[in-house]
């Protein structure tokens, strides 16, 4: 399974551990988990807390079951995050391939333009501004790729690491 949603990129990778520790060990419903992330990890909103829960699942830090979300006790392994990100977040392998194939740094808009055909038809029909939504999503993916050492910033653009 691949996950599409990623939260805003933190200033430090240590933020991931803070959020992970706020996810309950005993399964809890989404709303309760979001409240915990907001209270214990300083996540500023319910919507962003939901994004973090999804991203924690992608990084194999949390799992969702019939009773809600729970922390994966042995999941925190920063060395595994780049590969988990690459393998479990939608469009990341393609995004990294676009960067690897480029002769010069690319802006988020240029990366989006090269990934445009990967956006599912139902996502395009879901909103009038699907291009803006996906351009912002690509921006976040690029920033996470930088945080995980899979890409580098180069001026106003990005390139493969």
Residue pairs with C-beta under 8 A, 6 or more apart in sequence:
1 88
2 58
2 88
2 89
2 90
3 54
3 55
3 57
3 58
3 88
3 89
3 90
4 89
4 90
4 91
4 137
5 50
5 51
5 54
5 55
6 51
6 54
6 55
6 58
6 89
6 137
6 140
6 141
6 144
7 48
7 51
7 52
7 55
7 140
8 48
8 51
8 140
9 140
9 143
9 144
9 146
9 147
10 16
10 147
13 78
13 81
13 147
16 59
16 61
16 78
16 81
17 76
18 41
18 42
19 37
19 41
19 43
19 52
19 56
20 56
20 61
20 62
20 71
20 75
20 76
21 40
21 41
21 71
22 36
22 37
22 39
22 40
22 41
22 43
23 33
23 36
23 37
23 53
23 56
23 61
23 62
23 69
23 70
23 71
24 32
24 33
24 36
24 69
24 70
24 71
25 70
25 71
25 73
26 70
27 65
27 67
27 68
27 69
27 70
28 36
28 67
28 68
28 69
28 70
29 67
29 68
29 69
30 50
30 53
30 68
30 69
31 46
32 68
33 49
33 53
33 68
33 69
34 43
34 46
34 49
34 50
34 53
35 49
37 43
37 49
37 52
37 53
38 44
38 45
38 46
38 49
41 52
43 49
43 52
53 62
53 64
53 69
56 62
56 69
57 63
57 64
57 69
58 84
58 85
58 88
58 89
59 75
59 81
59 84
59 85
59 88
60 72
60 75
60 80
60 84
60 88
61 71
61 72
61 75
61 76
62 69
62 70
62 71
62 72
62 75
63 69
63 70
63 72
81 148
82 148
82 149
82 150
85 92
85 144
85 145
85 148
85 150
86 92
86 93
86 96
86 150
87 93
89 141
89 144
91 115
91 118
91 137
91 138
91 141
92 141
92 145
94 115
94 118
95 111
95 115
95 138
95 141
95 142
95 145
96 145
96 150
96 151
96 160
98 106
98 111
98 114
98 115
99 106
99 111
99 145
99 151
99 158
99 159
99 160
100 160
102 159
102 160
104 157
104 159
105 154
105 155
105 156
105 157
105 158
105 159
106 114
106 157
106 158
106 159
107 156
107 157
107 158
108 135
108 138
108 139
108 142
108 158
109 135
110 157
111 138
111 142
111 158
112 131
112 134
112 135
112 138
115 134
115 138
116 131
116 134
119 130
119 134
123 130
123 133
123 134
124 130
127 133
142 151
142 158
145 151
145 158
145 161
146 152
146 153
146 158
149 161
150 160
150 161
151 158
151 159
151 160
151 161
152 158
152 159
152 160
152 161
